[in-house]
Amino acid sequence: MGSTKDYNEQALLSMVASGNELAFLQLFNHHKAKVYSVLLALTRSQVSAEELLQDVFIIIWKRREHLLQLDCFESYLFIIARNKSYKALKKTAIEKKKAATFRPEELHHNDAMESILVSEYQQLLHKAVNRLSPQQKQVYQLVKIEGLSREQSAHVMHIHPETVKAHLAKALKSIRAYCKASFKVFLIC
């Protein structure tokens, strides 16, 4: 391959048009960086830009017999690159839209399954909370259910905020242990 100053595009296009693969390789090497940068700017994806770069030059090779009829090869090349990018972006957008939309029966099935799981989780949590000591249960109720701060809960219960903190920690540990054990039993069955 010659240097850039030895590059004669018309002669190269003529050789490519006649099926010369080495000339095509030289044409590719001369233009690939510019085309890649345009594709990358349009797609914002290195993987897509690399794939589209190959696609663009495959089109050039398939249409090689028309290369001598072009007034400006570089314009032709960038129009192909632009069009391939837009088609790829449109295809990606359509695929994302399809993936985001559910068929009504799938949506109904997912809602029903989610409803069942939420109900089972609530029952499990209720059982775990009912196993707590009265003070742990009250602290859990005030902090986690009613949304009071530890200080507010301490005021309501007439105890120190650090005591609330300790009861809450024990309550959460007990709830986690119960749920974890119940989940293991559920998986074994």
Secondary structure, DSSP 8 states (H G I E B T S, - for coil): ---GGG--HHHHHHHHHTT-HHHHHHHHHHHHHHHHHHHHHHH--HHHHHHHHHHHHHHHHHTGGGGGG-S-HHHHHHHHHHHHHHHHHHHHHHHHHHHH---HHHHHHHHHHHHHHHHHHHHHHHHHHHTS-HHHHHHHIIIIIS---HHHHHHHHTS-HHHHHHHHHHHHHHHHHHHHHHHHHHHH-
